[in-house]
Amino acid sequence: MKIKVNGEERLIQSNKSISLNETIKLLGYSSNTVVVEVNKLIINSAEWDDKYIKMETN
């Protein structure tokens, strides 16, 4: 799935929905050095295990 990180498109190798926490780890970031914005909303890091990203199906 493609996501945008710091304005650049990145590819995540996953065919399933994954948590924001898993996404951060896959991208090689540490949770204490990242701010996550989804659809213009900042997501608190305490919620990362409960928030999932998934591929868009158009």
LUMVOSE-661633 format. One line per 10 residues: number of its first residue (from 0); their letters; for each residue x, y, z of N, C-alpha, C, O. Coordinates in nm, 4 decimals, always signed. Example, Ala and Ser with C-alpha at 12.3 -4.5 7.8 and 13.67 -1.06 7.14 Angstrom:
2
0	AS	+1.3190:-0.5690:+0.7800:+1.2300:-0.4500:+0.7800:+1.3200:-0.3300:+0.7800:+1.4236:-0.3319:+0.8465  +1.2850:-0.2250:+0.7080:+1.3670:-0.1060:+0.7140:+1.2900:+0.0030:+0.7870:+1.3409:+0.1138:+0.8039
# end
This chain:
58
0	MKIKVNGEER	+0.0842:-0.1167:+0.0000:+0.0000:+0.0000:+0.0000:+0.0885:+0.1226:+0.0000:+0.1977:+0.1199:+0.0568  +0.0439:+0.2296:-0.0622:+0.1193:+0.3542:-0.0676:+0.0687:+0.4483:+0.0405:-0.0519:+0.4638:+0.0597  +0.1629:+0.5111:+0.1113:+0.1292:+0.6165:+0.2062:+0.2226:+0.7330:+0.1800:+0.3232:+0.7179:+0.1107  +0.1907:+0.8473:+0.2341:+0.2760:+0.9640:+0.2166:+0.3438:+0.9959:+0.3496:+0.2774:+1.0117:+0.4520  +0.4772:+1.0052:+0.3467:+0.5574:+1.0353:+0.4645:+0.6422:+1.1572:+0.4323:+0.7240:+1.1545:+0.3404  +0.6224:+1.2632:+0.5078:+0.6963:+1.3878:+0.4852:+0.6893:+1.4320:+0.3391:+0.7876:+1.4788:+0.2818  +0.5716:+1.4161:+0.2809:+0.5488:+1.4611:+0.1445:+0.5927:+1.3642:+0.0365:+0.5687:+1.3891:-0.0817  +0.6568:+1.2533:+0.0744:+0.7043:+1.1548:-0.0223:+0.6206:+1.0281:-0.0138:+0.5885:+0.9824:+0.0959  +0.5851:+0.9712:-0.1282:+0.5124:+0.8450:-0.1283:+0.6065:+0.7325:-0.0884:+0.7198:+0.7239:-0.1358  +0.5570:+0.6465:-0.0002:+0.6323:+0.5297:+0.0447:+0.5461:+0.4068:+0.0225:+0.4235:+0.4155:+0.0285
10	LIQSNKSISL	+0.6069:+0.2950:-0.0023:+0.5360:+0.1700:-0.0255:+0.5536:+0.0798:+0.0953:+0.6656:+0.0560:+0.1406  +0.4420:+0.0296:+0.1472:+0.4452:-0.0654:+0.2576:+0.3988:-0.1990:+0.2023:+0.2930:-0.2083:+0.1400  +0.4786:-0.3022:+0.2254:+0.4453:-0.4352:+0.1761:+0.3482:-0.5022:+0.2727:+0.3897:-0.5706:+0.3663  +0.2204:-0.4821:+0.2495:+0.1183:-0.5452:+0.3320:-0.0115:-0.5522:+0.2537:-0.0521:-0.4550:+0.1900  -0.0754:-0.6665:+0.2587:-0.2036:-0.6833:+0.1919:-0.3195:-0.6754:+0.2891:-0.4345:-0.6975:+0.2513  -0.2896:-0.6440:+0.4147:-0.3933:-0.6360:+0.5162:-0.3861:-0.5007:+0.5857:-0.2891:-0.4266:+0.5694  -0.4873:-0.4697:+0.6616:-0.4844:-0.3488:+0.7422:-0.3792:-0.3660:+0.8511:-0.3686:-0.4729:+0.9114  -0.3023:-0.2618:+0.8761:-0.2024:-0.2680:+0.9830:-0.2168:-0.1453:+1.0717:-0.2609:-0.0394:+1.0272  -0.1790:-0.1613:+1.1974:-0.1915:-0.0512:+1.2925:-0.0900:+0.0580:+1.2605:+0.0105:+0.0349:+1.1933  -0.1191:+0.1758:+1.3102:-0.0232:+0.2856:+1.2931:+0.1087:+0.2504:+1.3600:+0.2154:+0.2832:+1.3081
20	NETIKLLGYS	+0.1023:+0.1840:+1.4746:+0.2242:+0.1449:+1.5448:+0.3087:+0.0519:+1.4590:+0.4300:+0.0706:+1.4498  +0.2470:-0.0485:+1.3955:+0.3183:-0.1397:+1.3057:+0.3769:-0.0634:+1.1874:+0.4893:-0.0903:+1.1450  +0.3006:+0.0315:+1.1347:+0.3451:+0.1113:+1.0204:+0.4707:+0.1905:+1.0556:+0.5672:+0.1924:+0.9791  +0.4689:+0.2555:+1.1710:+0.5851:+0.3336:+1.2162:+0.7076:+0.2439:+1.2261:+0.8160:+0.2823:+1.1823  +0.6916:+0.1250:+1.2832:+0.8042:+0.0321:+1.2970:+0.8539:-0.0154:+1.1608:+0.9747:-0.0228:+1.1383  +0.7613:-0.0479:+1.0690:+0.8005:-0.0924:+0.9351:+0.8818:+0.0130:+0.8607:+0.9715:-0.0192:+0.7827  +0.8487:+0.1392:+0.8863:+0.9192:+0.2488:+0.8197:+1.0507:+0.2847:+0.8875:+1.1263:+0.3679:+0.8374  +1.0783:+0.2209:+1.0031:+1.2052:+0.2421:+1.0712:+1.2088:+0.3626:+1.1628:+1.3163:+0.4115:+1.1974  +1.0914:+0.4110:+1.2026:+1.0859:+0.5256:+1.2919:+1.0619:+0.4811:+1.4352:+1.0117:+0.3714:+1.4596  +1.0981:+0.5667:+1.5295:+1.0713:+0.5435:+1.6704:+0.9487:+0.6241:+1.7109:+0.9313:+0.7373:+1.6657
30	SNTVVVEVNK	+0.8648:+0.5679:+1.7942:+0.7395:+0.6345:+1.8307:+0.7612:+0.7673:+1.9025:+0.6721:+0.8523:+1.9012  +0.8762:+0.7873:+1.9645:+0.8996:+0.9134:+2.0359:+0.9585:+1.0229:+1.9469:+0.9887:+1.1323:+1.9945  +0.9748:+0.9932:+1.8178:+1.0301:+1.0951:+1.7268:+0.9358:+1.1288:+1.6122:+0.9750:+1.1961:+1.5169  +0.8105:+1.0817:+1.6214:+0.7184:+1.0939:+1.5092:+0.5856:+1.1537:+1.5536:+0.5370:+1.1272:+1.6636  +0.5284:+1.2344:+1.4661:+0.3903:+1.2798:+1.4813:+0.3133:+1.2213:+1.3639:+0.3573:+1.2308:+1.2494  +0.1989:+1.1612:+1.3920:+0.1194:+1.0989:+1.2867:-0.0048:+1.1827:+1.2595:-0.0805:+1.2170:+1.3503  -0.0230:+1.2142:+1.1326:-0.1416:+1.2863:+1.0871:-0.2144:+1.1979:+0.9866:-0.1552:+1.1490:+0.8904  -0.3430:+1.1784:+1.0105:-0.4258:+1.1001:+0.9188:-0.5442:+1.1865:+0.8789:-0.6240:+1.2272:+0.9633  -0.5547:+1.2136:+0.7516:-0.6637:+1.2979:+0.7010:-0.6730:+1.4307:+0.7766:-0.7812:+1.4754:+0.8147  -0.5573:+1.4917:+0.7967:-0.5436:+1.6231:+0.8609:-0.5745:+1.6239:+1.0104:-0.5963:+1.7307:+1.0677
40	LIINSAEWDD	-0.5770:+1.5071:+1.0748:-0.5964:+1.4969:+1.2188:-0.4732:+1.4329:+1.2822:-0.4261:+1.3291:+1.2356  -0.4204:+1.4950:+1.3893:-0.3077:+1.4385:+1.4620:-0.3596:+1.3238:+1.5483:-0.4580:+1.3389:+1.6206  -0.2922:+1.2086:+1.5398:-0.3321:+1.0913:+1.6167:-0.2364:+1.0750:+1.7343:-0.1154:+1.0634:+1.7150  -0.2901:+1.0741:+1.8554:-0.2117:+1.0565:+1.9765:-0.1443:+0.9194:+1.9727:-0.2068:+0.8208:+1.9336  -0.0185:+0.9127:+2.0127:+0.0557:+0.7868:+2.0053:-0.0054:+0.6775:+2.0930:+0.0155:+0.5593:+2.0659  -0.0792:+0.7133:+2.1956:-0.1469:+0.6135:+2.2794:-0.2548:+0.5388:+2.2012:-0.2976:+0.4310:+2.2424  -0.2986:+0.5947:+2.0898:-0.4041:+0.5343:+2.0081:-0.3499:+0.4550:+1.8888:-0.4279:+0.3943:+1.8155  -0.2194:+0.4544:+1.8683:-0.1620:+0.3933:+1.7486:-0.1915:+0.2452:+1.7353:-0.2067:+0.1961:+1.6235  -0.2002:+0.1720:+1.8464:-0.2295:+0.0286:+1.8370:-0.3744:+0.0029:+1.7976:-0.4072:-0.1040:+1.7461  -0.4607:+0.1003:+1.8216:-0.6039:+0.0844:+1.7926:-0.6465:+0.1461:+1.6602:-0.7603:+0.1270:+1.6174
50	KYIKMETN	-0.5573:+0.2199:+1.5946:-0.5886:+0.2838:+1.4662:-0.5202:+0.2062:+1.3547:-0.4009:+0.1768:+1.3612  -0.5980:+0.1739:+1.2530:-0.5470:+0.0941:+1.1415:-0.5549:+0.1712:+1.0116:-0.6472:+0.2492:+0.9884  -0.4559:+0.1475:+0.9275:-0.4618:+0.2015:+0.7924:-0.4899:+0.0851:+0.7000:-0.4492:-0.0278:+0.7273  -0.5576:+0.1112:+0.5938:-0.5908:+0.0049:+0.4995:-0.5854:+0.0604:+0.3592:-0.5904:+0.1815:+0.3375  -0.5752:-0.0299:+0.2653:-0.5731:+0.0104:+0.1253:-0.7078:+0.0680:+0.0874:-0.8126:+0.0193:+0.1298  -0.7029:+0.1724:+0.0067:-0.8276:+0.2283:-0.0465:-0.8794:+0.1369:-0.1554:-0.8031:+0.0836:-0.2359  -1.0095:+0.1199:-0.1566:-1.0720:+0.0442:-0.2645:-1.1676:+0.1375:-0.3357:-1.2752:+0.1693:-0.2851  -1.1275:+0.1804:-0.4517:-1.2091:+0.2751:-0.5287:-1.2930:+0.2032:-0.6297:-1.3682:+0.2665:-0.7038
# end
